[in-house]
């Protein structure tokens, strides 16, 4: 990969600390400093960063009402659809002080959705697309099942970056339905060269997260979490580096590696289906057992 900085942003490299980048790629201290000062480098939403919401956006927490994103905690149950709440089992990225540039998507909602350009939102037809791909006039899915039209798009610098994960892979922020994941390209589907694959970034990310979700649902309550110095969850930091490296390669290398990578995702997808069915059986069995115990007491 090239070791140059384009516009103050790494070309195809993941978010790292200055020392990590200097050690890995032998950048000069001046190059590291220049990149570190770019909002897209160690914040969310760079060419290979981690998509986030600003801390000033709001979510609806069960039993609490509207809560600032910066105050959201692991274990909180947030609104993800009309009258449906899900537990926040992880933060893909949580950094309270990083300087980040956000897109402000203005709709008829009370406040604009502040989101990094790589983070995905759900549009009218149900697809999850990166925020950078939407335009004024496009329609987003809203809290009540309706759609709201984007009437303005602006940019604003903010301190803090937050990317909560839920089981469904969606979350309602400032009244708009958004994904909890990021797109690695400026499109909703994985594209290699000029070929668009049928695999959406929403499906890829949600499938990849299935072991993490299963662990936090049935093995641990995941009330604590470890992060890198840049605020990236250690569950996703290494895979993030690997995927960013892959997307930084040429078409030939990406194509050669596509089949084994696809096999991994298909296996995870199959495991996700199996685990989902298994959890349903366990839940049904538990419910029947409890009813049986209650009937015996009577």
C-alpha positions in Angstrom: 0.0 0.0 0.0 1.0 3.6 -0.5 2.6 5.3 2.4 1.4 8.8 1.4 -1.2 11.0 3.1 -3.9 12.3 0.8 -5.6 15.4 2.1 -4.3 14.7 5.6 -6.0 11.3 5.7 -4.4 7.9 5.5 -5.1 6.1 2.2 -6.6 2.7 3.1 -5.1 2.4 6.6 -7.1 1.8 9.8 -7.3 4.1 12.8 -4.3 3.7 14.9 -2.3 5.6 17.5 0.7 7.6 16.2 3.2 5.1 17.7 1.4 2.1 16.3 1.3 3.5 12.8 4.9 4.6 13.0 6.0 1.2 14.1 3.9 -0.7 11.5 4.5 1.4 8.4 7.7 3.4 9.3 6.0 6.8 8.8 8.0 9.8 9.9 6.9 11.6 13.1 5.8 14.5 10.9 3.6 12.3 8.8 2.1 10.7 11.9 1.4 14.1 13.5 -0.2 15.4 10.3 -2.5 12.4 10.1 -3.3 12.4 13.8 -4.5 16.0 13.4 -7.0 15.0 10.7 -10.4 14.3 12.1 -10.9 11.3 9.9 -7.7 9.6 11.1 -8.3 8.8 14.8 -11.9 9.8 14.9 -14.8 8.1 13.3 -15.8 8.3 9.7 -12.5 8.4 7.9 -11.8 6.5 4.7 -11.2 3.5 6.9 -12.4 4.6 10.3 -15.3 3.4 12.4 -18.7 5.0 11.8 -20.3 6.8 14.8 -23.0 9.1 16.2 -22.2 12.3 18.0 -22.7 12.4 21.7 -25.3 15.2 21.2 -27.7 12.9 19.4 -30.5 11.2 21.4 -31.8 7.7 21.8 -34.9 6.4 23.7 -33.9 4.2 26.6 -36.6 1.9 28.2 -37.6 3.3 31.6 -35.7 6.5 31.1 -37.0 8.2 28.0 -34.7 10.3 25.8 -31.0 10.0 26.7 -28.0 11.7 25.1 -25.8 9.2 23.2 -22.9 10.3 25.3 -24.8 9.0 28.4 -25.8 5.7 26.9 -24.4 2.7 28.8 -23.8 -1.0 28.2 -26.9 -2.9 29.2 -29.3 -0.1 28.4 -32.3 -1.1 26.4 -32.8 1.2 23.5 -35.6 1.7 21.0 -34.8 0.0 17.7 -38.2 0.0 16.1 -41.8 1.0 16.9 -42.3 -0.2 20.6 -39.3 -2.6 20.3 -36.3 -2.3 22.6 -33.0 -4.1 22.5 -30.1 -4.2 24.9 -26.8 -2.4 24.0 -24.4 -5.3 24.2 -21.3 -3.4 23.0 -19.9 -0.2 21.7 -17.9 -0.8 18.5 -16.4 2.6 19.2 -16.7 4.8 22.3 -14.4 7.8 22.7 -15.6 10.8 24.7 -13.0 13.3 23.7 -12.0 12.6 20.1 -12.6 15.4 17.6 -14.8 14.2 14.7 -16.6 15.8 11.8 -20.2 14.7 11.4 -22.8 15.0 8.7 -26.0 16.6 9.9 -29.0 15.2 8.2 -31.9 17.6 8.7 -35.5 16.2 8.4 -38.8 17.0 10.0 -37.5 15.4 13.2 -36.8 17.8 16.1 -33.0 17.7 15.7 -30.7 16.7 12.9 -29.1 13.2 12.8 -25.4 13.7 13.4 -23.6 10.8 11.9 -20.2 10.1 10.3 -20.1 9.7 6.6 -19.3 5.9 6.7 -22.1 5.1 9.2 -25.2 3.7 7.6 -28.8 4.9 7.7 -32.0 3.1 6.5 -33.6 4.6 3.5 -37.2 4.3 2.3 -36.7 1.0 0.4 -35.2 -0.7 3.5 -31.5 -0.6 2.4 -28.8 0.5 4.7 -26.6 3.0 2.9 -23.6 5.1 4.1 -24.6 8.6 5.2 -22.3 10.0 2.5 -24.6 8.5 -0.2 -27.8 10.2 0.8 -28.9 13.5 -0.7 -31.4 16.3 -0.1 -34.8 14.9 -1.1 -34.0 11.3 -0.1 -36.3 9.7 2.4 -35.2 7.9 5.6 -37.1 5.4 7.8 -38.5 7.0 10.9 -39.5 6.0 14.4 -43.2 5.4 13.7 -42.8 3.3 10.6 -43.2 6.4 8.4 -40.5 8.1 6.3 -39.0 11.5 6.6 -37.4 13.5 3.9 -34.0 15.0 4.1 -34.3 18.8 3.6 -30.7 19.8 4.3 -27.3 18.3 4.9 -24.6 20.2 6.7 -21.3 19.4 8.5 -20.3 20.1 12.1 -17.3 19.3 14.3 -18.1 17.5 17.6 -16.1 16.1 20.5 -16.9 12.4 21.2 -17.8 9.4 19.1 -20.2 6.6 19.9 -21.3 3.4 18.0 -23.6 1.2 20.1 -24.4 -2.3 18.9 -27.8 -4.0 19.2 -29.0 -7.5 18.3 -30.9 -6.4 15.3 -28.1 -4.1 14.0 -30.4 -1.1 14.0 -31.1 1.8 16.4 -33.4 4.8 16.4 -31.4 8.0 16.8 -33.1 11.5 16.8 -36.2 9.8 15.5 -34.5 8.2 12.5 -33.8 4.5 12.0 -30.0 4.0 11.6 -27.8 1.0 11.3 -25.3 0.3 14.1 -22.6 -0.5 11.4 -20.3 1.1 9.0 -19.8 0.7 5.2 -16.3 0.3 4.0 -17.1 1.8 0.6 -19.3 4.6 -0.6 -22.1 2.1 -1.5 -24.5 -0.2 0.3 -23.0 -3.4 -1.2 -19.5 -4.8 -1.4 -17.9 -3.8 -4.7 -14.7 -5.3 -6.1 -13.4 -3.3 -9.0 -16.5 -2.4 -11.1 -18.4 -5.5 -10.0 -21.1 -5.1 -7.3 -21.6 -8.2 -5.3 -25.0 -9.1 -3.8 -23.6 -8.8 -0.2 -24.6 -5.7 1.6 -22.4 -4.2 4.3 -25.3 -4.4 6.7 -25.5 -8.2 6.2 -21.7 -8.6 6.3 -21.3 -6.6 9.5 -24.4 -8.2 11.2 -23.2 -11.7 10.3 -19.6 -11.1 11.4 -21.0 -9.9 14.8 -23.0 -13.0 15.4 -20.4 -14.8 17.7 -20.1 -11.6 19.7 -23.9 -11.3 20.0 -24.3 -14.9 21.0 -21.6 -14.5 23.7 -23.2 -11.4 25.2 -26.7 -13.0 25.1 -26.0 -16.5 26.5 -22.5 -16.6 28.0 -22.0 -13.2 29.6 -24.0 -10.1 30.3 -21.2 -8.0 28.8 -21.6 -5.2 31.3 -18.0 -4.2 30.9 -15.8 -3.9 27.8 -12.2 -3.2 26.9 -11.2 -0.6 24.2 -8.1 0.3 22.4 -6.5 3.7 23.0 -8.6 5.0 20.1 -11.8 3.8 21.7 -12.3 0.8 19.4 -13.8 -2.3 21.1 -11.2 -5.0 21.3 -13.8 -7.4 19.9 -13.6 -5.7 16.6 -10.2 -3.9 16.5 -8.2 -6.7 15.0 -10.8 -7.6 12.3 -11.2 -3.9 11.5 -7.5 -3.7 10.8 -7.6 -6.8 8.6 -10.6 -5.6 6.6 -9.1 -2.2 6.1 -6.0 -3.8 4.8 -8.0 -5.9 2.4 -9.9 -2.9 1.1 -6.6 -1.1 0.6 -5.4 -3.8 -1.9 -5.7 -3.8 -5.7 -8.5 -5.5 -7.5 -6.5 -8.7 -8.2 -5.6 -9.2 -4.6 -9.1 -8.4 -3.4 -10.6 -10.9 -6.0 -8.2 -13.7 -5.0 -9.0 -13.3 -1.3 -12.8 -12.8 -1.9 -13.7 -16.5 -2.0 -12.0 -17.5 1.4 -13.4 -14.4 3.0 -16.9 -15.2 1.6 -16.6 -18.8 3.0 -15.9 -17.4 6.4 -19.0 -15.1 6.3 -21.2 -17.9 4.9 -20.1 -20.1 7.8 -20.8 -17.4 10.3 -24.2 -16.8 8.6 -25.1 -20.5 8.9 -24.0 -20.5 12.5 -26.1 -17.4 13.1 -29.2 -19.2 11.8 -28.4 -22.3 13.9 -27.8 -20.2 17.1 -31.0 -18.3 16.5 -33.0 -21.5 16.2 -31.2 -23.0 19.2 -32.0 -19.9 21.3 -35.7 -20.1 20.3 -35.8 -23.8 21.3 -34.1 -23.0 24.6 -36.5 -20.1 25.3 -39.5 -22.4 24.4 -38.2 -25.2 26.6 -37.6 -22.8 29.5 -41.1 -21.3 29.2 -42.7 -24.8 29.2 -40.6 -25.9 32.1 -41.6 -22.9 34.2 -45.3 -23.5 33.4 -45.0 -27.1 34.4 -43.3 -26.1 37.7 -46.1 -23.6 38.3 -48.8 -26.2 37.6 -47.2 -28.7 40.0 -47.2 -26.1 42.8 -50.9 -25.5 42.3 
